[in-house]
């Protein structure tokens, strides 16, 4: 028979193990690739920088789009009055 306290501790342990494995996978993914070929190192660095730039650009674009939609809605409301 499993007590509720035991089930909770098993659930917490499972969650910690899962979080730990996700962190380990991210660490391995983000580690620089050790290679003798400078082209691969350059491409890896370029891909990281490009992804970071693209993510920032899309975030700014979404914020600007939200602001524009709010402005259009308020203007539309004023025109209908």
mmCIF file of the C-alpha atoms, coordinates in Angstrom:
data_MODEL
# 
_entry.id   MODEL 
# 
loop_
_atom_site.group_PDB 
_atom_site.id 
_atom_site.type_symbol 
_atom_site.label_atom_id 
_atom_site.label_alt_id 
_atom_site.label_comp_id 
_atom_site.label_asym_id 
_atom_site.label_entity_id 
_atom_site.label_seq_id 
_atom_site.pdbx_PDB_ins_code 
_atom_site.Cartn_x 
_atom_site.Cartn_y 
_atom_site.Cartn_z 
_atom_site.occupancy 
_atom_site.B_iso_or_equiv 
_atom_site.pdbx_formal_charge 
_atom_site.auth_seq_id 
_atom_site.auth_comp_id 
_atom_site.auth_asym_id 
_atom_site.auth_atom_id 
_atom_site.pdbx_PDB_model_num 
ATOM 1  C CA . UNK A 1 1  ? 0.000   0.000  0.000   1.00 0.00 ? 1  UNK A CA 1 
ATOM 2  C CA . UNK A 1 2  ? 1.407   3.403  -1.013  1.00 0.00 ? 2  UNK A CA 1 
ATOM 3  C CA . UNK A 1 3  ? 0.830   6.306  1.296   1.00 0.00 ? 3  UNK A CA 1 
ATOM 4  C CA . UNK A 1 4  ? 0.109   9.760  -0.129  1.00 0.00 ? 4  UNK A CA 1 
ATOM 5  C CA . UNK A 1 5  ? 3.317   11.156 1.411   1.00 0.00 ? 5  UNK A CA 1 
ATOM 6  C CA . UNK A 1 6  ? 5.327   8.428  -0.332  1.00 0.00 ? 6  UNK A CA 1 
ATOM 7  C CA . UNK A 1 7  ? 3.614   9.139  -3.646  1.00 0.00 ? 7  UNK A CA 1 
ATOM 8  C CA . UNK A 1 8  ? 4.400   12.842 -3.325  1.00 0.00 ? 8  UNK A CA 1 
ATOM 9  C CA . UNK A 1 9  ? 8.058   12.197 -2.547  1.00 0.00 ? 9  UNK A CA 1 
ATOM 10 C CA . UNK A 1 10 ? 8.318   9.814  -5.507  1.00 0.00 ? 10 UNK A CA 1 
ATOM 11 C CA . UNK A 1 11 ? 6.680   12.448 -7.718  1.00 0.00 ? 11 UNK A CA 1 
ATOM 12 C CA . UNK A 1 12 ? 9.092   15.136 -6.495  1.00 0.00 ? 12 UNK A CA 1 
ATOM 13 C CA . UNK A 1 13 ? 12.087  12.844 -7.016  1.00 0.00 ? 13 UNK A CA 1 
ATOM 14 C CA . UNK A 1 14 ? 10.868  12.030 -10.525 1.00 0.00 ? 14 UNK A CA 1 
ATOM 15 C CA . UNK A 1 15 ? 10.471  15.743 -11.287 1.00 0.00 ? 15 UNK A CA 1 
ATOM 16 C CA . UNK A 1 16 ? 13.973  16.528 -9.980  1.00 0.00 ? 16 UNK A CA 1 
ATOM 17 C CA . UNK A 1 17 ? 15.458  13.714 -12.066 1.00 0.00 ? 17 UNK A CA 1 
ATOM 18 C CA . UNK A 1 18 ? 13.635  14.961 -15.146 1.00 0.00 ? 18 UNK A CA 1 
ATOM 19 C CA . UNK A 1 19 ? 14.770  18.561 -14.523 1.00 0.00 ? 19 UNK A CA 1 
ATOM 20 C CA . UNK A 1 20 ? 18.329  17.364 -14.022 1.00 0.00 ? 20 UNK A CA 1 
ATOM 21 C CA . UNK A 1 21 ? 18.308  15.382 -17.268 1.00 0.00 ? 21 UNK A CA 1 
ATOM 22 C CA . UNK A 1 22 ? 16.909  18.374 -19.169 1.00 0.00 ? 22 UNK A CA 1 
ATOM 23 C CA . UNK A 1 23 ? 19.620  20.616 -17.736 1.00 0.00 ? 23 UNK A CA 1 
ATOM 24 C CA . UNK A 1 24 ? 22.299  18.068 -18.655 1.00 0.00 ? 24 UNK A CA 1 
ATOM 25 C CA . UNK A 1 25 ? 20.960  17.854 -22.210 1.00 0.00 ? 25 UNK A CA 1 
ATOM 26 C CA . UNK A 1 26 ? 20.968  21.638 -22.540 1.00 0.00 ? 26 UNK A CA 1 
ATOM 27 C CA . UNK A 1 27 ? 24.524  21.842 -21.211 1.00 0.00 ? 27 UNK A CA 1 
ATOM 28 C CA . UNK A 1 28 ? 25.682  19.285 -23.774 1.00 0.00 ? 28 UNK A CA 1 
ATOM 29 C CA . UNK A 1 29 ? 23.801  21.068 -26.573 1.00 0.00 ? 29 UNK A CA 1 
ATOM 30 C CA . UNK A 1 30 ? 25.213  24.488 -25.720 1.00 0.00 ? 30 UNK A CA 1 
ATOM 31 C CA . UNK A 1 31 ? 28.816  23.345 -25.317 1.00 0.00 ? 31 UNK A CA 1 
ATOM 32 C CA . UNK A 1 32 ? 31.072  24.470 -28.125 1.00 0.00 ? 32 UNK A CA 1 
ATOM 33 C CA . UNK A 1 33 ? 32.017  21.770 -30.571 1.00 0.00 ? 33 UNK A CA 1 
ATOM 34 C CA . UNK A 1 34 ? 35.685  20.911 -30.360 1.00 0.00 ? 34 UNK A CA 1 
ATOM 35 C CA . UNK A 1 35 ? 36.882  20.475 -33.908 1.00 0.00 ? 35 UNK A CA 1 
ATOM 36 C CA . UNK A 1 36 ? 40.014  20.989 -35.903 1.00 0.00 ? 36 UNK A CA 1 
ATOM 37 C CA . UNK A 1 37 ? 38.072  22.495 -38.782 1.00 0.00 ? 37 UNK A CA 1 
ATOM 38 C CA . UNK A 1 38 ? 37.621  26.264 -38.255 1.00 0.00 ? 38 UNK A CA 1 
ATOM 39 C CA . UNK A 1 39 ? 34.723  26.318 -40.724 1.00 0.00 ? 39 UNK A CA 1 
ATOM 40 C CA . UNK A 1 40 ? 32.608  24.156 -38.421 1.00 0.00 ? 40 UNK A CA 1 
ATOM 41 C CA . UNK A 1 41 ? 33.468  26.327 -35.418 1.00 0.00 ? 41 UNK A CA 1 
ATOM 42 C CA . UNK A 1 42 ? 32.552  29.440 -37.395 1.00 0.00 ? 42 UNK A CA 1 
ATOM 43 C CA . UNK A 1 43 ? 29.253  27.952 -38.574 1.00 0.00 ? 43 UNK A CA 1 
ATOM 44 C CA . UNK A 1 44 ? 28.351  26.856 -35.035 1.00 0.00 ? 44 UNK A CA 1 
ATOM 45 C CA . UNK A 1 45 ? 29.067  30.325 -33.670 1.00 0.00 ? 45 UNK A CA 1 
ATOM 46 C CA . UNK A 1 46 ? 27.177  31.948 -36.564 1.00 0.00 ? 46 UNK A CA 1 
ATOM 47 C CA . UNK A 1 47 ? 24.151  29.704 -36.048 1.00 0.00 ? 47 UNK A CA 1 
ATOM 48 C CA . UNK A 1 48 ? 23.984  30.585 -32.332 1.00 0.00 ? 48 UNK A CA 1 
ATOM 49 C CA . UNK A 1 49 ? 24.269  34.317 -33.003 1.00 0.00 ? 49 UNK A CA 1 
ATOM 50 C CA . UNK A 1 50 ? 21.730  34.189 -35.841 1.00 0.00 ? 50 UNK A CA 1 
ATOM 51 C CA . UNK A 1 51 ? 19.239  32.265 -33.709 1.00 0.00 ? 51 UNK A CA 1 
ATOM 52 C CA . UNK A 1 52 ? 19.636  34.732 -30.844 1.00 0.00 ? 52 UNK A CA 1 
ATOM 53 C CA . UNK A 1 53 ? 19.181  37.692 -33.212 1.00 0.00 ? 53 UNK A CA 1 
ATOM 54 C CA . UNK A 1 54 ? 16.133  36.103 -34.854 1.00 0.00 ? 54 UNK A CA 1 
ATOM 55 C CA . UNK A 1 55 ? 14.502  35.423 -31.491 1.00 0.00 ? 55 UNK A CA 1 
ATOM 56 C CA . UNK A 1 56 ? 15.058  39.022 -30.328 1.00 0.00 ? 56 UNK A CA 1 
ATOM 57 C CA . UNK A 1 57 ? 13.782  40.365 -33.666 1.00 0.00 ? 57 UNK A CA 1 
ATOM 58 C CA . UNK A 1 58 ? 10.602  38.289 -33.509 1.00 0.00 ? 58 UNK A CA 1 
ATOM 59 C CA . UNK A 1 59 ? 9.973   39.320 -29.909 1.00 0.00 ? 59 UNK A CA 1 
ATOM 60 C CA . UNK A 1 60 ? 10.318  43.015 -30.832 1.00 0.00 ? 60 UNK A CA 1 
ATOM 61 C CA . UNK A 1 61 ? 8.157   42.509 -33.927 1.00 0.00 ? 61 UNK A CA 1 
ATOM 62 C CA . UNK A 1 62 ? 5.401   40.896 -31.854 1.00 0.00 ? 62 UNK A CA 1 
ATOM 63 C CA . UNK A 1 63 ? 5.515   43.732 -29.304 1.00 0.00 ? 63 UNK A CA 1 
ATOM 64 C CA . UNK A 1 64 ? 5.337   46.342 -32.081 1.00 0.00 ? 64 UNK A CA 1 
ATOM 65 C CA . UNK A 1 65 ? 2.469   44.506 -33.717 1.00 0.00 ? 65 UNK A CA 1 
ATOM 66 C CA . UNK A 1 66 ? 0.546   44.407 -30.434 1.00 0.00 ? 66 UNK A CA 1 
ATOM 67 C CA . UNK A 1 67 ? 1.072   48.160 -29.987 1.00 0.00 ? 67 UNK A CA 1 
ATOM 68 C CA . UNK A 1 68 ? -0.098  48.812 -33.543 1.00 0.00 ? 68 UNK A CA 1 
ATOM 69 C CA . UNK A 1 69 ? -3.241  46.739 -33.044 1.00 0.00 ? 69 UNK A CA 1 
ATOM 70 C CA . UNK A 1 70 ? -4.081  48.606 -29.839 1.00 0.00 ? 70 UNK A CA 1 
ATOM 71 C CA . UNK A 1 71 ? -3.612  51.931 -31.653 1.00 0.00 ? 71 UNK A CA 1 
ATOM 72 C CA . UNK A 1 72 ? -5.810  50.827 -34.573 1.00 0.00 ? 72 UNK A CA 1 
ATOM 73 C CA . UNK A 1 73 ? -8.522  49.627 -32.215 1.00 0.00 ? 73 UNK A CA 1 
ATOM 74 C CA . UNK A 1 74 ? -8.538  52.917 -30.318 1.00 0.00 ? 74 UNK A CA 1 
ATOM 75 C CA . UNK A 1 75 ? -8.646  54.939 -33.558 1.00 0.00 ? 75 UNK A CA 1 
ATOM 76 C CA . UNK A 1 76 ? -11.448 52.761 -34.862 1.00 0.00 ? 76 UNK A CA 1 
ATOM 77 C CA . UNK A 1 77 ? -13.366 53.366 -31.651 1.00 0.00 ? 77 UNK A CA 1 
ATOM 78 C CA . UNK A 1 78 ? -12.934 57.157 -31.996 1.00 0.00 ? 78 UNK A CA 1 
ATOM 79 C CA . UNK A 1 79 ? -14.090 57.113 -35.609 1.00 0.00 ? 79 UNK A CA 1 
ATOM 80 C CA . UNK A 1 80 ? -17.286 55.229 -34.751 1.00 0.00 ? 80 UNK A CA 1 
ATOM 81 C CA . UNK A 1 81 ? -18.265 57.746 -32.062 1.00 0.00 ? 81 UNK A CA 1 
# 
